[in-house]
Structures are given as structure tokens and as C-alpha cells.
Amino acid sequence: MTSPDLAALRPRLPSPVQEIADGRFGRHGIRLLLKRDDLIHPDLIGNKWRKLAPNLTAAAGRTVVTFGGAYSNHLRATAAAGRLLGLPTVGVVRGQELSDRPLNPSLTRCAADGMRLHFVDRSTYRRKSEPETLAGILRAVDAVDAYVVPEGGSNSLAVRGCRALGEELRARVGVDADADVHVDVVALACGTGGTLAGLAAGLGPDQRALGIPVLRGGFLAADIEGLQERAFGGRRGDWSLDDRFHFGGYARVPAELDAFAGDFERRHGVPVERLYVAKLLYGLVALADEGAFPRGSTVAAVITGRPFP
Ligand SMILES: Cc1ncc(COP(=O)(O)O)c(C=O)c1O
């Protein structure tokens, strides 16, 4: 078994940083930067590259089995990685009822990239981390020796991979003609919190990370502490969460949020992924209005994904 050659995929790292002139920040004396992780790779987009790359290396040519919902960005990225690197992949999809329906565009892309899809009912899906359930799934997909990546890709290798995102923003960053910008706050949208757990560990002592959870529930801080404990042996970096911008929960995109995202795209020519990135940018505008960032601050928003299709 050999490790796949990830360098051959030519990731754009460090990802570029772009300054945005937007009066909603400018009038409060805040400089807004976009950390364009969406430009790292056309198929392994944003945090997907940072999380999957170390796992694909660890898989060392074995079949990669992973998990996700019917529109999972993570499943699409894993399938694309399989195609690009010649690795067999299996996607375990939440929702047995989907198995006898036509595939949606996201799962169609997974299948076209060579991913074998295996649908499980919601109760099995919830128990997928229990050893017996997992063993049953691996037997069912005929991949008992597979390398298993959890839902969302957030294991310790992934968290440590995301530390590089913080490190890229720790030194003074080059933005257009200005080669010497100090970032005070790095903000990003959170699902499992794996990206924030790693990013925060890579920042400097005079910087902080701000997470905007896109799921409802208020459980995320404990999850992130657990992820940092397992990846680094304890809490790392200065980070906090603001739970007010989930818009009702995962995949909820009310008209107001969609209009906000469309307007941001028109103003700045940056594609805005709706499930995560739109909630982040909306939250930042609200926080700037509330005076959450002192005048003279520089805030970097991480663009962790791109709209699909
Ligand atoms: C576009 C995008 N942004 C942010 C995230 C959240 O990442 P995490 O699960 O590490 O919090 C995801 C989820 O994988 C995502 O697809």
C-alpha cells in the first residue's frame, strides 16, 4: 500500500487573502478580509482539503469509507479525491428511503466520481460510531479493512490539518499591495467544529477565533473542547462561538438569508455558499453593527466552501 501523491493535485496553499471594501464594515472602522479557502482546489474545496489530505495519506491506498447526508459537501469531496487519487471510496448515506429514488445532483456527482453509495436508515446512521454498528456497515459494503473517516471528516488528523489555516493567518498576511496586515479576529462557520478546533490552535496569542454554528443546539463548545483534547491534549487558542445566526438550523436558508447572500455576491463578485458561508457573513455584518469589533480591527472571514452545483 502506498500513500497517494497529494502534491500532484497542486493545492493553492497558502490560500489567498482578499480585502473587501464594504461600507457595512468600513463605517465602523473595521477592515474585512476574506480567506479564500474555496480556491485551494477545484474539487477538494476549503476545509475539505485541509481535513481530507492527512486522512488520505493515512489511508495509504485502502478503501475510504465515510458518512454524510444526501447533500453532504464532505461526501462529494471524498468521492472526488477518490477519482483524482485512484482510491476506492464508499459513502454511507443517511436515509434508507433514498435508496429507491433517483439520486439527487450531489449524490449523482459522488457516484460519477466512482463512490459506492450505501444507504442506511436513520437509527443505524445515528449509531454509526458504535463498534458493532460500524462493523456491520463495513461488512455490508464488503470493506472490513477500510480506512474510516467520520461524518464531516473531523477526526484528530483533520483537526491537526486545520491548524495550518490558523498558521497562515498568524504571521502578518499579504493583501493586495499591502504585505503587512495583522489579523485580529478570524471568523468561520461551524458544523462539527473540527475546522475551528484546528484553526484556533494555529493562531497567535494576540488573535482570536470566532465560530458561527450553523446547527441549533448549543452543544458545539463541548464538542470542540473534545476535538482539541484528542488532537492536542487540551484546549488551545482563544476561541468562542456566537449561536445566534443558525437561522433555524442546518440547511435552513430563509428568504432573508438567501437575499443577503445574493446581494453579497453582486457587490463583491464572490460566490456565497448558502448553508455555511452565508450565515457567517450575515453574522459578521450584525456583529459589526453591534460594535462587537473595536474600531481599527481587522477581521478575516474564512470562505470554507463554494455553492453547489
Ligand atoms: C462549506 C463548509 N463550511 C464549513 C463547514 C464546517 O466545518 P466543520 O464541520 O469543521 O465545523 C463545512 C462542513 O463540513 C462546510 O461544508
The ligand as an SDF file (V2000), in Angstrom:
LIG
                    3D

 16 16  0  0  0  0  0  0  0  0999 V2000
  -18.7160   24.8600    3.2850 C   0  0  0  0  0  0  0  0  0  0  0  0
  -18.4840   24.3960    4.6770 C   0  0  0  0  0  0  0  0  0  0  0  0
  -18.1240   25.2900    5.6010 N   0  0  0  0  0  0  0  0  0  0  0  0
  -17.9390   24.9520    6.8890 C   0  0  0  0  0  0  0  0  0  0  0  0
  -18.1010   23.6470    7.3080 C   0  0  0  0  0  0  0  0  0  0  0  0
  -17.9600   23.3350    8.7640 C   0  0  0  0  0  0  0  0  0  0  0  0
  -16.8120   22.6360    9.0710 O   0  0  0  0  0  0  0  0  0  0  0  0
  -16.7040   21.8990   10.4590 P   0  0  0  0  0  0  0  0  0  0  0  0
  -17.5640   20.6780   10.3780 O   0  0  0  0  0  0  0  0  0  0  0  0
  -15.2560   21.5690   10.5660 O   0  0  0  0  0  0  0  0  0  0  0  0
  -17.1630   22.8190   11.5220 O   0  0  0  0  0  0  0  0  0  0  0  0
  -18.4920   22.6650    6.3790 C   0  0  0  0  0  0  0  0  0  0  0  0
  -18.7110   21.2890    6.8270 C   0  0  0  0  0  0  0  0  0  0  0  0
  -18.0840   20.3790    6.5490 O   0  0  0  0  0  0  0  0  0  0  0  0
  -18.6820   23.0560    5.0310 C   0  0  0  0  0  0  0  0  0  0  0  0
  -19.0590   22.1580    4.0920 O   0  0  0  0  0  0  0  0  0  0  0  0
  1  2  1  0
  2  3  1  0
  2 15  2  0
  3  4  2  0
  4  5  1  0
  5  6  1  0
  5 12  2  0
  6  7  1  0
  7  8  1  0
  8  9  2  0
  8 10  1  0
  8 11  1  0
 12 13  1  0
 12 15  1  0
 13 14  2  0
 15 16  1  0
M  END
$$$$
